[in-house]
Amino acid sequence: MKDDIVALLPDLRAFARFMCREREAADDLVQNTVLSALDKQIQFEAGTNLKGWLFTIMRNRFYSDLRAQRRRPTTLEDVETVPVAAVDNPDAALQLKELSAALWKLSPQSREALILVGAGGFSYEEAAQLCDCSVGTLKARVSRARKLLSEQLR
């Protein structure tokens, strides 16, 4: 199981980066997800979707941390993160920044659905299960998110 988790680390990091927007917070989320998964590996049913199980743990952890963070006082410093750009394409930094800004204008549910299906490689059924909603609802969220992104990036 440990080797399978290690193989999924790039996917976990990518999903965490979209959720957190900050590299350090995303790395912490991945680390806490892996620790939680290893701690609860007895609960994992062999032969089921490990990636889905880990993403569910990560998603639940993210929202739990977010709720706890809302209870804490906010800091005065508001740091804007700068996305990493492709080195060989000077326009990539601008395009990536525009895409990132457009993604963060989406509702959290639409953004999550789009990232799971578009970037995470999950099927609609798997993503719907992760988001605890029906497949039809998830498809509608992805469709609306794609339409809004398209309009914003014109």
C-alpha positions as CSV (number, residue, x, y, z in Angstrom):
1,M,0.0,0.0,0.0
2,K,2.8,2.4,0.8
3,D,4.3,2.0,-2.7
4,D,0.8,2.7,-4.2
5,I,0.5,5.9,-2.1
6,V,3.9,7.1,-3.2
7,A,2.9,6.6,-6.8
8,L,-0.2,8.8,-6.2
9,L,1.8,11.6,-4.6
10,P,1.9,13.8,-7.7
11,D,-1.9,13.5,-8.1
12,L,-2.4,14.3,-4.5
13,R,0.0,17.3,-4.7
14,A,-1.8,18.7,-7.8
15,F,-5.2,18.4,-6.2
16,A,-3.9,20.0,-2.9
17,R,-2.3,22.9,-4.9
18,F,-5.7,23.7,-6.5
19,M,-7.5,23.5,-3.2
20,C,-5.0,25.5,-1.1
21,R,-3.4,27.9,-3.6
22,E,-0.2,27.9,-1.5
23,R,2.6,25.4,-1.9
24,E,3.3,25.1,1.8
25,A,-0.3,24.6,2.8
26,A,-0.7,22.1,0.0
27,D,2.4,20.2,1.1
28,D,1.0,20.1,4.6
29,L,-2.3,18.9,3.4
30,V,-0.7,16.1,1.4
31,Q,1.5,15.1,4.4
32,N,-1.5,15.0,6.7
33,T,-3.5,13.1,4.2
34,V,-0.8,10.4,3.8
35,L,-0.3,10.2,7.6
36,S,-4.1,9.8,8.1
37,A,-4.3,7.2,5.4
38,L,-1.4,5.2,6.8
39,D,-2.9,5.5,10.3
40,K,-6.3,4.2,9.0
41,Q,-5.1,1.7,6.4
42,I,-7.0,-1.1,8.1
43,Q,-10.2,0.7,7.0
44,F,-9.2,0.6,3.3
45,E,-10.8,-2.2,1.5
46,A,-8.4,-4.1,-0.8
47,G,-9.5,-4.0,-4.5
48,T,-11.2,-0.6,-4.2
49,N,-10.1,2.7,-5.6
50,L,-7.1,3.9,-3.5
51,K,-6.9,7.2,-5.4
52,G,-10.5,7.9,-4.6
53,W,-10.0,7.0,-1.0
54,L,-7.0,9.3,-0.6
55,F,-8.8,12.2,-2.4
56,T,-11.7,11.7,0.0
57,I,-9.4,11.9,3.0
58,M,-7.7,15.0,1.5
59,R,-11.0,16.7,0.7
60,N,-12.4,16.0,4.2
61,R,-9.2,17.1,5.8
62,F,-9.1,20.3,3.8
63,Y,-12.7,21.3,4.7
64,S,-12.1,20.4,8.4
65,D,-9.0,22.6,8.4
66,L,-10.9,25.4,6.6
67,R,-13.6,25.3,9.3
68,A,-11.0,25.4,12.1
69,Q,-9.1,28.2,10.3
70,R,-12.3,30.4,10.2
71,R,-12.5,30.2,14.0
72,R,-8.9,31.5,14.3
73,P,-8.2,35.2,14.1
74,T,-7.0,36.4,10.7
75,T,-3.5,37.7,10.0
76,L,-2.9,41.2,8.8
77,E,-0.6,40.0,6.0
78,D,-2.4,39.0,2.8
79,V,0.1,37.4,0.5
80,E,-0.9,36.7,-3.2
81,T,0.6,33.6,-4.6
82,V,2.3,33.6,-8.0
83,P,1.7,30.6,-10.1
84,V,4.7,28.6,-11.5
85,A,5.1,29.2,-15.3
86,A,6.7,27.2,-18.0
87,V,10.2,28.3,-18.7
88,D,10.2,27.9,-22.4
89,N,7.0,30.0,-23.1
90,P,7.0,33.6,-22.0
91,D,3.2,33.8,-22.4
92,A,2.7,30.8,-20.1
93,A,3.0,32.9,-17.0
94,L,0.3,35.3,-18.1
95,Q,-2.0,32.5,-19.3
96,L,-1.5,30.5,-16.1
97,K,-2.2,33.5,-14.0
98,E,-5.4,34.2,-16.0
99,L,-6.5,30.6,-15.7
100,S,-5.8,30.6,-11.9
101,A,-7.7,33.8,-11.4
102,A,-10.6,32.5,-13.5
103,L,-10.6,29.2,-11.5
104,W,-10.8,31.0,-8.2
105,K,-13.8,33.0,-9.4
106,L,-15.8,29.8,-9.7
107,S,-17.9,28.6,-6.8
108,P,-16.0,26.1,-4.6
109,Q,-18.2,23.2,-5.7
110,S,-17.8,24.0,-9.4
111,R,-14.0,24.4,-9.0
112,E,-13.7,21.2,-7.1
113,A,-15.8,19.2,-9.7
114,L,-13.9,20.6,-12.6
115,I,-10.5,19.9,-11.0
116,L,-11.5,16.3,-10.1
117,V,-12.8,15.5,-13.6
118,G,-10.5,17.7,-15.7
119,A,-7.2,17.5,-13.9
120,G,-7.7,14.7,-11.4
121,G,-8.7,12.1,-14.0
122,F,-11.7,10.9,-12.1
123,S,-14.8,9.7,-13.9
124,Y,-18.0,11.6,-13.2
125,E,-19.2,8.7,-11.0
126,E,-16.0,8.7,-8.9
127,A,-16.0,12.5,-8.6
128,A,-19.7,12.5,-7.6
129,Q,-18.9,10.0,-4.9
130,L,-16.0,12.1,-3.7
131,C,-18.2,15.2,-3.6
132,D,-21.1,13.4,-2.0
133,C,-23.6,14.4,-4.7
134,S,-25.4,12.8,-7.6
135,V,-23.7,12.2,-11.0
136,G,-26.1,14.6,-12.6
137,T,-25.3,17.3,-10.2
138,L,-21.6,16.8,-10.7
139,K,-22.0,16.9,-14.5
140,A,-24.0,20.1,-14.2
141,R,-21.2,21.7,-12.0
142,V,-18.5,20.7,-14.5
143,S,-20.5,22.0,-17.4
144,R,-21.2,25.3,-15.8
145,A,-17.6,25.6,-14.7
146,R,-16.3,25.0,-18.2
147,K,-18.7,27.5,-19.6
148,L,-17.8,30.2,-17.1
149,L,-14.1,29.5,-17.6
150,S,-14.5,29.8,-21.4
151,E,-16.3,33.1,-21.0
152,Q,-13.8,34.5,-18.6
153,L,-10.8,33.5,-20.7
154,R,-12.0,35.0,-24.0
